[in-house]
Amino acid sequence: MTEYLERIGTGDRHDLWMIRVDPMGFGQAQVYDGTDRDWERQVERDTLPWLGFAHERVIPLLSVSSTNDRLVIAHGDERGPSIVKMARLLTDTAERTRWATEQMAGIAEAIAMMAWRQPGFVHRRVGPEQIVVGVDGQARLRAAVAFVAWGKVGTYLGRGNSMTKSVHYMAPEQVSGYPATTATDVHSLGTTLYAALTGRPPFHAESELDTLLAIRDGVPPPPPAGASAALVDVILRALAADPAKRHADPATFAAELRRAMPEPLAPELLAKVAMLRPDTRPAPHVSQLIVGNRCAKQWDDLAQTPTQGVRHCAECKHDVVQVRSIAALVPLLGQRCVSYNDDGEN
């Protein structure tokens, strides 16, 4: 059963909804305006390969469904601070280094697993905006939605189009317009880890142009304070301007990170991160917008009305509509006391 609870965001092409997905718990749904049919087909083609993909460091993609004028992509709950913002809250340098390094090793392993599932896969967007920290203190890669998998063409990034929110997380070959490879993801992973450890990306200048030139030329950044010599070597190798001088792929990068930080991550540190994690919105199960005025009754407990498929709740004073398909549900989004499952029950 998928229940649409609350609209939590609006973008240029889609609305973002909080949903309840049994038995997964809470998640999110991106509801796209389907006026651009070619774009809609591109989104479906790029997204479908990741349905059913399961990895503890990747937010799951639950479903992709299309109606006459809407494309609905449901995935796990992606709310949470980025890994860089979360790392800033760990004021102890040793704790921040230990936590951030393990998190990026896990993300690198997740990308390696995605490449194993889809040969030739290059993520190309491994910046902080794609890595969020959950309520358990673990960082996870956002669900692989839309153009993340392939892009419009193989060399999409770097040809006047940056799909990252900041040029600071582009690799030199992207800046120069060359094809992205697995070594491109290694550069982005290293850049994000550096930013998590220091609070700023390694290549930073007064203007975007100067930043891009610094990335292209591989200007050596100062080593992160508090990192061991072995860890500094791994990070700086990942930031090399020449892809051939980096780790060949995210799996190799992850293995080197774990060799540089051999001690296991203490559960107490994860608990501390979870406690420090800021929540900009209330959890779904305590949100008054979600639970405050909603009807908890089952269909058979509601009063019948003269209209077939519509019943009334005397407690919350709402009419409840029974629908039997996602196509019938989408026009009702935003109306309370509406839920759906494959059996057509409310």
C-alpha positions as CSV (number, residue, x, y, z in Angstrom):
1,M,0.0,0.0,0.0
2,T,1.3,3.5,-0.9
3,E,-0.3,6.4,0.9
4,Y,0.4,10.0,-0.1
5,L,0.7,12.0,3.1
6,E,2.0,15.5,2.5
7,R,3.5,17.7,-0.3
8,I,7.0,18.6,1.1
9,G,8.5,20.4,-1.9
10,T,7.9,21.8,-5.4
11,G,10.5,22.0,-8.2
12,D,10.5,23.2,-11.8
13,R,9.3,19.8,-13.1
14,H,8.0,17.9,-10.2
15,D,6.4,18.0,-6.7
16,L,7.9,16.0,-3.9
17,W,5.5,14.1,-1.6
18,M,6.0,12.3,1.7
19,I,4.6,8.8,1.3
20,R,4.0,5.8,3.5
21,V,4.9,2.5,1.8
22,D,4.1,-0.8,3.5
23,P,6.2,-2.6,4.7
24,M,9.0,-0.2,4.0
25,G,7.8,2.6,6.2
26,F,8.1,6.2,5.1
27,G,9.5,7.3,1.8
28,Q,9.2,10.0,-0.8
29,A,7.6,10.3,-4.3
30,Q,8.6,12.6,-7.1
31,V,5.5,13.4,-9.2
32,Y,6.5,14.8,-12.6
33,D,4.5,16.9,-15.0
34,G,4.3,14.7,-18.1
35,T,4.0,17.4,-20.6
36,D,7.4,16.6,-22.1
37,R,6.8,13.1,-23.2
38,D,10.3,12.5,-24.7
39,W,11.8,13.6,-21.4
40,E,9.4,11.3,-19.5
41,R,10.5,8.3,-21.5
42,Q,14.2,9.2,-20.9
43,V,13.5,9.4,-17.1
44,E,11.8,6.0,-17.2
45,R,14.6,4.3,-19.2
46,D,17.3,5.7,-16.9
47,T,15.5,4.9,-13.7
48,L,14.1,1.4,-14.3
49,P,17.5,-0.4,-14.1
50,W,17.7,0.5,-10.4
51,L,14.3,-0.9,-9.4
52,G,15.0,-3.7,-7.0
53,F,18.6,-2.8,-6.4
54,A,19.4,-3.2,-2.7
55,H,22.5,-1.9,-0.9
56,E,22.7,-0.6,2.6
57,R,24.3,2.6,1.5
58,V,22.0,3.4,-1.4
59,I,18.5,4.8,-0.8
60,P,16.1,2.3,-2.5
61,L,14.1,3.0,-5.6
62,L,10.6,1.5,-5.0
63,S,8.5,2.1,-8.1
64,V,8.2,4.0,-11.4
65,S,4.6,4.4,-12.7
66,S,3.1,6.6,-15.5
67,T,-0.3,8.0,-16.0
68,N,-1.8,10.1,-18.8
69,D,-0.1,13.2,-17.5
70,R,2.1,12.3,-14.6
71,L,5.2,10.3,-13.9
72,V,5.5,9.0,-10.3
73,I,8.8,7.8,-8.9
74,A,8.7,6.5,-5.4
75,H,11.9,5.9,-3.3
76,G,13.1,5.8,0.2
77,D,13.1,8.8,2.6
78,E,15.9,11.1,1.4
79,R,15.5,13.8,4.0
80,G,18.6,14.6,6.0
81,P,21.7,16.8,6.1
82,S,24.5,16.2,3.6
83,I,27.6,14.4,4.7
84,V,29.6,17.7,4.7
85,K,27.1,19.5,6.8
86,M,26.9,16.6,9.2
87,A,30.7,16.3,9.5
88,R,30.9,20.0,10.6
89,L,28.9,19.1,13.7
90,L,31.6,16.7,14.9
91,T,33.9,19.1,16.5
92,D,36.4,16.5,17.6
93,T,38.8,16.1,14.6
94,A,39.6,12.5,15.3
95,E,35.9,11.5,15.4
96,R,35.1,13.6,12.3
97,T,38.0,11.9,10.4
98,R,37.0,8.4,11.5
99,W,33.3,8.8,10.7
100,A,33.6,10.7,7.4
101,T,36.3,8.3,6.1
102,E,34.2,5.2,6.9
103,Q,31.1,6.8,5.3
104,M,32.9,7.6,2.1
105,A,34.3,4.1,1.9
106,G,30.8,2.8,2.2
107,I,29.5,5.1,-0.5
108,A,32.4,4.1,-2.8
109,E,31.6,0.4,-2.2
110,A,27.9,1.2,-3.1
111,I,28.9,2.8,-6.4
112,A,31.2,-0.2,-7.1
113,M,28.2,-2.5,-6.6
114,M,26.0,-0.4,-8.9
115,A,28.7,-0.7,-11.6
116,W,28.7,-4.5,-11.0
117,R,25.0,-4.5,-11.6
118,Q,25.1,-2.2,-14.6
119,P,28.4,-2.7,-16.5
120,G,29.9,0.6,-17.6
121,F,28.0,2.6,-15.0
122,V,29.6,5.9,-13.9
123,H,27.7,7.9,-11.4
124,R,29.2,11.3,-12.2
125,R,27.4,13.2,-9.4
126,V,29.1,12.1,-6.2
127,G,28.9,15.5,-4.5
128,P,27.6,16.3,-1.0
129,E,24.1,17.0,-2.4
130,Q,23.8,13.4,-3.4
131,I,24.9,12.0,0.0
132,V,22.5,12.4,2.9
133,V,22.8,11.2,6.6
134,G,20.0,9.2,8.0
135,V,18.6,9.0,11.4
136,D,20.9,6.1,12.2
137,G,24.0,8.2,11.6
138,Q,24.9,6.5,8.3
139,A,25.4,8.3,5.1
140,R,23.6,7.0,2.0
141,L,23.6,7.8,-1.7
142,R,20.4,9.2,-3.1
143,A,18.3,6.9,-5.2
144,A,19.4,6.6,-8.8
145,V,16.7,8.7,-10.4
146,A,16.5,10.3,-13.8
147,F,19.8,11.3,-15.5
148,V,22.1,10.0,-12.8
149,A,22.7,6.7,-14.6
150,W,23.6,7.7,-18.1
151,G,22.8,11.4,-18.9
152,K,21.8,12.5,-22.3
153,V,25.0,11.3,-23.9
154,G,28.2,9.6,-22.6
155,T,30.1,12.9,-22.3
156,Y,27.2,15.0,-21.0
157,L,29.0,16.5,-18.0
158,G,31.8,18.9,-18.9
159,R,30.2,20.1,-22.2
160,G,28.7,23.2,-20.8
161,N,26.4,21.3,-18.5
162,S,27.2,20.6,-14.9
163,M,24.7,18.3,-13.1
164,T,26.2,19.1,-9.7
165,K,25.0,22.1,-7.7
166,S,28.6,23.3,-7.5
167,V,31.5,23.3,-9.9
168,H,33.8,22.4,-7.0
169,Y,32.9,18.7,-7.3
170,M,33.6,18.3,-11.0
171,A,36.6,16.2,-12.1
172,P,39.3,17.7,-14.4
173,E,38.2,15.6,-17.4
174,Q,34.6,16.9,-16.9
175,V,35.9,20.5,-16.9
176,S,37.8,19.8,-20.1
177,G,34.9,18.1,-21.8
178,Y,36.4,14.5,-21.9
179,P,34.3,11.4,-21.2
180,A,33.7,10.4,-17.6
181,T,35.1,7.1,-16.4
182,T,35.2,5.2,-13.1
183,A,38.2,7.4,-12.2
184,T,35.9,10.4,-12.5
185,D,33.8,9.0,-9.6
186,V,37.0,8.5,-7.6
187,H,37.9,12.2,-8.0
188,S,34.4,13.2,-6.8
189,L,34.6,10.8,-3.9
190,G,37.9,12.2,-2.8
191,T,36.7,15.8,-3.2
192,T,33.6,15.1,-1.1
193,L,35.7,13.4,1.6
194,Y,38.2,16.3,1.7
195,A,35.2,18.7,2.1
196,A,33.8,16.6,4.9
197,L,37.1,16.7,6.8
198,T,38.0,20.3,6.2
199,G,34.6,22.1,5.7
200,R,35.5,23.3,2.2
201,P,36.3,21.6,-1.1
202,P,39.9,21.1,-2.1
203,F,39.7,23.4,-5.1
204,H,38.3,26.7,-4.2
205,A,38.9,30.2,-5.7
206,E,37.3,33.6,-5.8
207,S,35.4,32.9,-9.1
208,E,34.0,29.8,-10.7
209,L,36.4,30.2,-13.6
210,D,39.4,30.2,-11.3
211,T,38.0,27.2,-9.5
212,L,37.6,25.3,-12.7
213,L,41.2,26.1,-13.7
214,A,42.5,24.9,-10.4
215,I,40.6,21.6,-10.8
216,R,41.8,21.2,-14.4
217,D,45.4,21.9,-13.4
218,G,45.3,19.8,-10.3
219,V,46.6,22.5,-7.9
220,P,47.6,20.5,-4.8
221,P,45.4,21.5,-1.8
222,P,46.7,21.6,1.7
223,P,46.4,18.2,3.5
224,P,43.4,17.9,5.8
225,A,44.4,18.6,9.4
226,G,44.3,15.6,11.7
227,A,44.4,13.0,9.0
228,S,47.2,10.4,9.1
229,A,49.9,10.4,6.4
230,A,48.4,7.2,4.9
231,L,44.9,8.8,4.7
232,V,46.4,12.0,3.2
233,D,48.1,9.9,0.5
234,V,44.9,8.2,-0.4
235,I,42.9,11.5,-0.7
236,L,45.6,13.3,-2.7
237,R,45.9,10.4,-5.1
238,A,42.2,10.5,-5.7
239,L,42.5,14.2,-6.5
240,A,45.2,13.8,-9.1
241,A,44.5,15.8,-12.3
242,D,45.5,12.8,-14.5
243,P,42.9,10.0,-14.2
244,A,45.6,7.4,-14.8
245,K,47.3,8.5,-11.5
246,R,44.1,8.0,-9.4
247,H,42.7,4.8,-8.1
248,A,41.2,3.0,-11.0
249,D,37.7,2.7,-9.6
250,P,35.6,3.3,-6.5
251,A,36.1,-0.2,-5.2
252,T,39.9,0.3,-5.2
253,F,39.5,3.7,-3.5
254,A,37.3,2.2,-0.8
255,A,39.8,-0.6,-0.1
256,E,42.6,2.0,0.3
257,L,40.5,4.1,2.6
258,R,39.9,1.1,4.8
259,R,43.6,0.2,4.9
260,A,44.4,3.8,6.0
261,M,41.7,3.6,8.7
262,P,41.8,-0.1,9.8
263,E,39.9,0.3,13.1
264,P,36.1,-0.5,12.9
265,L,33.7,2.4,13.4
266,A,32.5,2.4,17.0
267,P,28.7,2.1,17.4
268,E,29.0,4.9,20.0
269,L,30.2,7.3,17.3
270,L,27.3,6.4,15.0
271,A,24.9,7.0,18.0
272,K,26.6,10.4,18.6
273,V,26.1,11.4,15.0
274,A,22.5,10.3,15.1
275,M,22.0,12.4,18.2
276,L,23.6,15.5,16.6
277,R,21.8,15.1,13.3
278,P,19.6,18.2,12.8
279,D,16.0,17.6,11.7
280,T,14.7,20.5,9.7
281,R,11.2,18.9,9.5
282,P,9.5,16.7,12.0
283,A,9.5,12.9,11.5
284,P,6.5,11.7,9.5
285,H,5.0,9.8,12.4
286,V,4.9,12.9,14.6
287,S,4.1,15.5,11.9
288,Q,0.8,17.2,12.6
289,L,0.4,17.8,8.9
290,I,0.5,14.0,8.3
291,V,-1.1,12.5,11.4
292,G,-2.9,15.4,13.0
293,N,-6.1,15.3,11.0
294,R,-5.9,12.0,9.2
295,C,-8.5,9.2,9.3
296,A,-7.2,6.0,10.8
297,K,-10.3,4.0,10.1
298,Q,-10.5,1.0,7.7
299,W,-12.9,1.1,4.8
300,D,-15.5,-1.2,6.4
301,D,-15.6,1.1,9.5
302,L,-16.7,4.1,7.5
303,A,-20.3,5.2,6.9
304,Q,-21.7,4.5,3.4
305,T,-22.8,7.5,1.3
306,P,-25.2,7.6,-1.7
307,T,-22.1,7.7,-4.0
308,Q,-20.5,4.4,-4.8
309,G,-16.8,4.3,-3.9
310,V,-17.1,7.2,-1.4
311,R,-17.6,6.8,2.3
312,H,-17.7,9.2,5.2
313,C,-15.8,9.5,8.5
314,A,-17.9,11.0,11.2
315,E,-14.8,11.7,13.4
316,C,-12.5,13.6,11.0
317,K,-15.5,14.9,8.9
318,H,-13.9,13.8,5.6
319,D,-15.2,11.8,2.7
320,V,-12.9,8.9,1.9
321,V,-12.6,7.8,-1.8
322,Q,-11.9,4.3,-2.8
323,V,-9.6,4.0,-5.9
324,R,-8.3,0.9,-7.7
325,S,-5.4,2.2,-9.7
326,I,-2.5,4.7,-9.5
327,A,-4.0,6.5,-12.5
328,A,-7.2,7.2,-10.4
329,L,-5.1,8.2,-7.4
330,V,-2.9,10.9,-8.8
331,P,-5.6,13.4,-9.4
332,L,-6.5,13.1,-5.7
333,L,-3.1,13.9,-4.4
334,G,-3.3,16.5,-1.6
335,Q,-6.7,15.4,-0.4
336,R,-6.7,13.9,3.0
337,C,-8.0,10.4,4.0
338,V,-7.0,8.9,0.7
339,S,-4.8,5.8,0.4
340,Y,-4.2,3.1,-2.1
341,N,-3.0,-0.5,-2.4
342,D,-3.0,-3.1,-5.2
343,D,-6.3,-4.6,-3.9
344,G,-8.1,-1.4,-4.4
345,E,-8.7,-0.9,-0.7
346,N,-8.4,2.5,1.0
